[in-house]
Amino acid sequence: MVQALNLMAVLNPRISHVAIDGGLFQAEVEERQIMAVPAVFMNDATFGSGRMELSDILAKVDTGAAARDAARLADKAPYDVLIVGSGPAGAAAAVYAARKGIRTGVVAERIGGQTLDTLGIENFISVKETEGPKFAAALEAHMRAYDVDLMGGQKVEALLPAAEAGGLATVKLANGAELKSKTVILTTGARWRNVNVPGEQEYKTKGVAYCPHCDGPLFKGKKVAVIGGGNSGIEAAIDLAGVVQHVTVIEFAEQLKADAVLVNKLKSLPNVEIHTNAQTTEITGDGQKVNGLRYKDRATNEEHHIELAGVFVQIGLVPNTEFLKGVVELSRFGEIVIDAKCHTNVPGIFAAGDVTTVPYKQIIIASGEGAKAALSAFDHLIRIPS
């Protein structure tokens, strides 16, 4: 967001942009009641909150952009393989498909997917250490090194398999455009799971947060809670403990589910309190921002309330498959059911990465699955009668 606004200000003398570090200027944060970043104001009025790219900003200020974009996309020739999503799985699928010399397209809301929201990556073999945004930029650069038609900033709303769409699969976009392809690889990934208690929706971006790396500095010197005792929750609590005054971890199960090394690290920190066998029942607030969390001790049924400035929800992921219900087979968790070669139950439709039933949602696993899906799609294409 900051880079996009800086670029606009550099190129257009009529645009000025001021960036404020919330961790350094807390008085400004308090005055504007900012509880999540980035928070953008245009002419002193709220413009947007959360991650946005240059294309998203331009789409909001240019009311005719969507129609022009739809017309441009509608004119595109059919693809041999069209990949929906561009995280690690989508990027790997794109590179492998393009290297086969077939017409390859990628359509996605955000190039890089969920890696854009990841701070440190230290387990991608051969890359000792990197950061999520840097990794996402490398994914995009690798795709652009090949003949890949990359279409970012596009939300997919529907998929019609080839059998229902006259011989070519049809991907329908939110702007009204339709893209055609002989095969489709679904790599739409997953998003943070909601805890679904009163107060969560009301206080999103007002104290309820999902990215400790993004929003943690806003709570410097304050008390926060982390809901979730898996790896992501405990990593978040460790990270936040170095910034905030106090961290309370709330875990529904009888014990923390994170790796032992993370649990030991957490327990060594002096400003962390852990409640297991605890059910979050409400996130409370004063009408403008979060002021606490209510939980029930599952062993005694006793209710407790903790005074807090923020609540970080870290209870796993939900696959992005709402638009696929009734199109391909989904598991009871909403994941796309695939076989060992990334086939779905619909011929010509493949899937890879965190959106599928493949266990262990890891970047390196998603990348391998994306490559496999592309090879399977190519194998499917060469067996189609000419």
C-alpha positions as CSV (number, residue, x, y, z in Angstrom):
1,M,0.0,0.0,0.0
2,V,2.7,2.5,1.0
3,Q,4.8,1.7,-2.1
4,A,1.7,2.1,-4.3
5,L,0.8,5.5,-2.8
6,N,4.5,6.6,-3.0
7,L,4.5,5.7,-6.7
8,M,1.3,7.6,-7.4
9,A,2.7,10.7,-5.6
10,V,6.0,10.5,-7.6
11,L,4.3,10.2,-11.0
12,N,1.4,12.6,-10.4
13,P,2.3,16.1,-8.9
14,R,-1.3,16.6,-7.9
15,I,-1.1,13.7,-5.4
16,S,0.7,14.1,-2.1
17,H,1.1,11.2,0.3
18,V,2.2,11.1,4.0
19,A,3.1,7.7,5.6
20,I,2.9,7.5,9.4
21,D,4.5,4.7,11.4
22,G,1.9,3.7,14.0
23,G,4.5,2.2,16.3
24,L,6.4,5.5,16.5
25,F,3.4,7.9,16.5
26,Q,0.9,6.3,18.9
27,A,-0.8,9.6,19.6
28,E,-1.8,9.8,15.9
29,V,-3.1,6.2,16.1
30,E,-5.1,7.0,19.2
31,E,-6.6,10.2,17.8
32,R,-7.7,8.5,14.6
33,Q,-8.7,5.3,16.5
34,I,-6.7,3.1,14.1
35,M,-6.9,-0.6,15.2
36,A,-5.5,-2.2,12.0
37,V,-3.1,-1.3,9.3
38,P,-2.7,-0.1,6.7
39,A,-5.4,2.5,7.3
40,V,-5.7,5.0,4.5
41,F,-7.4,8.4,4.5
42,M,-8.1,10.5,1.5
43,N,-8.8,14.2,2.1
44,D,-9.3,13.3,5.8
45,A,-12.0,10.8,5.0
46,T,-11.5,7.0,5.4
47,F,-10.5,5.5,2.0
48,G,-9.6,1.9,2.9
49,S,-8.3,-0.5,5.5
50,G,-6.2,-3.6,5.0
51,R,-3.8,-4.7,2.2
52,M,-4.4,-3.0,-1.1
53,E,-2.3,-3.0,-4.3
54,L,-2.0,-0.2,-6.9
55,S,-4.7,-1.8,-9.0
56,D,-7.1,-1.9,-6.1
57,I,-6.5,1.8,-5.3
58,L,-7.0,2.8,-9.0
59,A,-10.2,0.8,-9.2
60,K,-11.6,2.7,-6.3
61,V,-10.8,6.1,-7.7
62,D,-11.5,5.3,-11.3
63,T,-15.2,4.3,-11.5
64,G,-14.9,3.2,-15.1
65,A,-12.0,0.9,-14.6
66,A,-14.0,-2.3,-14.0
67,A,-16.0,-2.0,-17.2
68,R,-12.8,-1.4,-19.3
69,D,-11.1,-4.3,-17.6
70,A,-14.0,-6.6,-18.3
71,A,-14.0,-5.7,-22.0
72,R,-10.2,-6.2,-22.2
73,L,-10.4,-9.7,-20.5
74,A,-13.4,-10.8,-22.5
75,D,-11.4,-10.4,-25.7
76,K,-8.7,-12.9,-24.6
77,A,-8.4,-16.1,-26.6
78,P,-9.0,-19.5,-24.9
79,Y,-6.2,-21.0,-22.8
80,D,-4.8,-24.5,-22.8
81,V,-4.6,-24.2,-19.0
82,L,-6.1,-21.5,-16.8
83,I,-4.9,-21.3,-13.2
84,V,-7.2,-19.7,-10.6
85,G,-5.0,-18.3,-7.8
86,S,-1.4,-17.3,-7.7
87,G,0.2,-18.3,-4.4
88,P,3.0,-20.9,-4.3
89,A,0.8,-23.6,-5.9
90,G,-0.5,-21.4,-8.7
91,A,2.9,-20.0,-9.5
92,A,4.5,-23.4,-9.7
93,A,1.6,-24.6,-11.9
94,A,2.1,-21.6,-14.2
95,V,5.8,-22.1,-14.6
96,Y,5.5,-25.8,-15.3
97,A,2.7,-25.3,-17.7
98,A,4.4,-22.5,-19.6
99,R,7.6,-24.6,-19.9
100,K,5.5,-27.1,-21.8
101,G,4.9,-24.5,-24.5
102,I,1.1,-24.4,-24.0
103,R,-1.0,-21.2,-23.7
104,T,-1.1,-20.5,-19.9
105,G,-3.1,-17.9,-18.0
106,V,-3.3,-17.0,-14.3
107,V,-6.2,-15.1,-12.8
108,A,-6.1,-14.1,-9.1
109,E,-7.1,-11.4,-6.6
110,R,-3.6,-11.1,-5.2
111,I,-0.4,-12.2,-6.9
112,G,1.4,-14.1,-4.2
113,G,-1.6,-15.2,-2.3
114,Q,-1.3,-15.7,1.5
115,T,2.5,-15.4,1.4
116,L,1.9,-11.7,1.3
117,D,0.6,-11.9,4.9
118,T,3.5,-14.0,6.1
119,L,6.5,-12.3,7.8
120,G,9.2,-14.9,8.1
121,I,9.8,-17.9,5.8
122,E,12.6,-20.1,7.1
123,N,11.6,-23.6,5.9
124,F,11.5,-23.4,2.1
125,I,14.4,-25.7,1.3
126,S,17.4,-23.9,-0.3
127,V,16.2,-20.5,0.8
128,K,17.6,-20.1,4.4
129,E,15.5,-17.1,5.3
130,T,13.2,-14.7,3.5
131,E,10.0,-12.6,4.1
132,G,6.6,-13.2,2.7
133,P,6.3,-10.1,0.5
134,K,9.8,-10.7,-0.9
135,F,8.9,-14.4,-1.6
136,A,5.6,-13.3,-3.3
137,A,7.6,-10.8,-5.5
138,A,9.9,-13.7,-6.5
139,L,6.9,-15.9,-7.5
140,E,5.6,-13.1,-9.7
141,A,9.0,-12.5,-11.3
142,H,9.4,-16.2,-12.0
143,M,6.0,-16.4,-13.7
144,R,6.7,-13.3,-15.8
145,A,10.0,-14.8,-17.0
146,Y,7.8,-17.2,-19.0
147,D,5.0,-16.7,-21.5
148,V,2.3,-16.5,-18.8
149,D,-0.7,-14.2,-19.1
150,L,-0.9,-12.9,-15.5
151,M,-4.3,-11.3,-14.6
152,G,-4.2,-9.8,-11.0
153,G,-6.8,-8.0,-9.1
154,Q,-9.6,-10.3,-10.4
155,K,-12.2,-12.1,-8.3
156,V,-13.5,-15.3,-9.7
157,E,-17.2,-15.9,-9.0
158,A,-18.1,-19.1,-10.9
159,L,-16.7,-22.0,-12.8
160,L,-18.5,-24.0,-15.5
161,P,-16.8,-27.2,-16.5
162,A,-16.3,-27.9,-20.2
163,A,-19.2,-30.4,-20.4
164,E,-21.6,-27.6,-19.3
165,A,-20.0,-24.8,-21.3
166,G,-19.9,-26.1,-24.8
167,G,-16.5,-27.8,-24.8
168,L,-14.4,-25.2,-23.0
169,A,-14.4,-24.6,-19.2
170,T,-15.6,-21.1,-18.4
171,V,-14.3,-19.0,-15.5
172,K,-16.7,-16.1,-14.7
173,L,-15.2,-13.0,-13.0
174,A,-16.8,-10.4,-10.7
175,N,-16.5,-7.7,-13.3
176,G,-18.6,-9.7,-15.7
177,A,-15.9,-11.0,-18.0
178,E,-15.6,-14.7,-18.9
179,L,-12.3,-16.6,-19.6
180,K,-12.3,-19.8,-21.5
181,S,-9.8,-22.7,-21.2
182,K,-9.4,-26.4,-22.1
183,T,-8.3,-27.2,-18.6
184,V,-8.4,-25.3,-15.2
185,I,-6.2,-25.7,-12.2
186,L,-7.7,-24.4,-8.9
187,T,-5.2,-23.0,-6.5
188,T,-7.3,-20.5,-4.5
189,G,-5.7,-21.3,-1.2
190,A,-7.3,-20.5,2.2
191,R,-7.9,-17.6,4.6
192,W,-8.0,-17.2,8.3
193,R,-10.8,-18.9,10.1
194,N,-13.2,-16.8,12.2
195,V,-13.9,-17.7,15.8
196,N,-17.6,-16.8,15.2
197,V,-18.5,-15.3,18.6
198,P,-20.4,-12.1,19.4
199,G,-18.2,-9.1,18.9
200,E,-15.8,-10.5,16.3
201,Q,-17.5,-9.0,13.2
202,E,-18.4,-5.8,15.0
203,Y,-14.8,-5.1,16.1
204,K,-12.8,-6.3,13.1
205,T,-10.1,-3.7,12.4
206,K,-11.1,-2.2,15.8
207,G,-9.1,-4.5,18.0
208,V,-9.9,-7.8,16.4
209,A,-7.0,-8.8,14.1
210,Y,-5.7,-11.8,12.2
211,C,-2.1,-10.7,11.4
212,P,0.2,-10.2,14.4
213,H,3.0,-9.1,12.2
214,C,0.9,-6.4,10.6
215,D,-1.1,-5.1,13.5
216,G,1.1,-6.0,16.5
217,P,2.9,-2.7,16.7
218,L,-0.4,-0.9,17.2
219,F,-0.8,-2.5,20.6
220,K,2.7,-1.6,21.9
221,G,2.5,-1.5,25.7
222,K,-1.0,-2.9,25.8
223,K,-2.7,-6.2,26.8
224,V,-3.8,-8.6,24.1
225,A,-5.1,-12.1,23.7
226,V,-4.3,-14.8,21.1
227,I,-7.1,-17.3,20.4
228,G,-5.6,-20.6,19.3
229,G,-2.9,-22.9,20.6
230,G,-1.6,-24.4,17.4
231,N,1.7,-23.4,15.7
232,S,0.3,-20.2,14.2
233,G,-1.3,-19.1,17.5
234,I,1.8,-19.8,19.6
235,E,4.1,-18.2,17.0
236,A,1.8,-15.1,17.1
237,A,1.9,-15.0,21.0
238,I,5.7,-15.2,21.0
239,D,6.0,-12.5,18.4
240,L,3.5,-10.2,20.2
241,A,5.2,-10.8,23.6
242,G,8.2,-8.8,22.4
243,V,6.0,-5.8,21.6
244,V,3.0,-5.6,23.9
245,Q,2.7,-5.4,27.7
246,H,1.0,-8.8,28.2
247,V,-0.3,-11.7,26.1
248,T,-3.1,-14.1,27.1
249,V,-3.4,-17.4,25.1
250,I,-6.8,-19.0,24.9
251,E,-6.9,-22.6,23.7
252,F,-10.1,-24.7,23.5
253,A,-8.4,-28.1,23.9
254,E,-7.0,-29.4,27.1
255,Q,-3.4,-28.7,26.0
256,L,-1.6,-26.6,23.4
257,K,-1.3,-28.2,20.0
258,A,1.8,-26.4,18.8
259,D,5.3,-28.0,18.4
260,A,7.1,-28.6,21.7
261,V,9.9,-26.2,20.9
262,L,7.4,-23.3,20.4
263,V,5.5,-24.2,23.6
264,N,8.7,-24.2,25.6
265,K,9.7,-20.9,24.2
266,L,6.3,-19.4,25.0
267,K,6.4,-20.7,28.6
268,S,9.8,-19.1,29.1
269,L,8.4,-15.6,28.5
270,P,7.5,-13.6,31.6
271,N,4.6,-11.6,30.1
272,V,2.5,-14.5,28.8
273,E,-0.4,-16.3,30.5
274,I,-2.0,-19.5,29.1
275,H,-5.5,-20.8,29.5
276,T,-6.3,-24.2,28.1
277,N,-9.6,-26.0,28.1
278,A,-11.1,-22.5,27.6
279,Q,-13.9,-21.6,25.3
280,T,-14.1,-18.0,23.9
281,T,-17.7,-16.9,24.2
282,E,-17.5,-13.2,23.4
283,I,-15.2,-10.4,22.3
284,T,-16.4,-7.3,24.2
285,G,-16.1,-3.6,23.3
286,D,-17.2,-0.1,24.1
287,G,-19.0,0.4,20.8
288,Q,-15.9,1.8,19.1
289,K,-13.1,-0.7,20.0
290,V,-12.3,-3.9,21.8
291,N,-12.0,-3.7,25.6
292,G,-11.9,-7.4,26.5
293,L,-12.7,-11.1,26.0
294,R,-15.0,-13.4,27.8
295,Y,-14.3,-17.1,28.0
296,K,-15.7,-20.2,29.8
297,D,-13.6,-22.7,31.7
298,R,-14.8,-25.9,30.1
299,A,-13.9,-28.0,33.2
300,T,-15.8,-25.9,35.7
301,N,-18.2,-23.9,33.4
302,E,-17.0,-20.8,35.2
303,E,-17.1,-17.6,33.1
304,H,-14.2,-15.1,33.1
305,H,-13.6,-11.7,31.5
306,I,-10.2,-10.3,30.6
307,E,-9.6,-6.6,30.0
308,L,-7.8,-6.3,26.7
309,A,-7.0,-3.8,23.9
310,G,-6.8,-6.4,21.2
311,V,-7.6,-10.0,20.2
312,F,-5.7,-11.9,17.6
313,V,-7.5,-14.9,16.1
314,Q,-5.2,-17.7,15.0
315,I,-7.4,-20.9,14.8
316,G,-6.5,-22.2,11.4
317,L,-7.6,-21.7,7.8
318,V,-10.8,-22.0,5.7
319,P,-10.4,-23.1,2.0
320,N,-11.6,-20.5,-0.5
321,T,-14.1,-22.8,-2.3
322,E,-17.5,-21.0,-1.8
323,F,-17.8,-20.6,-5.6
324,L,-17.1,-24.3,-6.2
325,K,-20.0,-25.8,-4.3
326,G,-21.9,-28.1,-6.6
327,V,-19.1,-27.9,-9.2
328,V,-16.4,-30.2,-7.8
329,E,-16.4,-32.6,-4.9
330,L,-15.6,-31.0,-1.6
331,S,-14.7,-32.6,1.7
332,R,-16.7,-31.9,4.9
333,F,-14.2,-29.2,5.6
334,G,-14.8,-27.5,2.3
335,E,-11.5,-28.6,0.7
336,I,-11.4,-29.8,-2.9
337,V,-11.1,-33.6,-3.0
338,I,-8.2,-34.7,-5.3
339,D,-6.4,-37.9,-6.1
340,A,-2.6,-38.5,-6.2
341,K,-2.3,-36.6,-9.5
342,C,-4.4,-33.6,-8.5
343,H,-7.5,-34.6,-10.5
344,T,-10.8,-33.5,-9.1
345,N,-13.9,-35.5,-9.9
346,V,-14.5,-33.4,-13.0
347,P,-12.5,-34.2,-16.1
348,G,-10.2,-31.3,-17.1
349,I,-10.4,-29.6,-13.7
350,F,-7.4,-30.0,-11.4
351,A,-6.5,-28.5,-8.0
352,A,-3.5,-28.0,-5.8
353,G,-2.2,-26.4,-2.6
354,D,-4.0,-25.4,0.6
355,V,-7.4,-25.4,-1.0
356,T,-7.2,-29.2,-1.4
357,T,-7.4,-32.3,0.8
358,V,-3.6,-32.7,0.7
359,P,-2.4,-32.6,4.4
360,Y,0.1,-30.2,5.9
361,K,-0.5,-26.7,4.6
362,Q,3.0,-25.6,3.8
363,I,4.5,-23.4,1.1
364,I,6.9,-26.1,-0.1
365,I,4.1,-28.7,-0.3
366,A,1.8,-26.4,-2.2
367,S,4.6,-25.6,-4.7
368,G,5.1,-29.3,-5.4
369,E,1.4,-29.9,-5.8
370,G,1.1,-27.0,-8.2
371,A,3.9,-28.5,-10.4
372,K,2.1,-31.9,-10.3
373,A,-1.2,-30.4,-11.2
374,A,0.4,-28.7,-14.3
375,L,1.9,-31.9,-15.4
376,S,-1.4,-33.7,-15.0
377,A,-3.2,-31.0,-17.0
378,F,-0.6,-31.3,-19.8
379,D,-1.1,-35.1,-19.8
380,H,-4.8,-34.6,-20.1
381,L,-4.4,-32.1,-23.0
382,I,-2.2,-34.5,-25.1
383,R,-4.8,-37.2,-24.7
384,I,-7.7,-35.0,-26.0
385,P,-8.6,-36.1,-29.5
386,S,-7.8,-33.3,-32.1
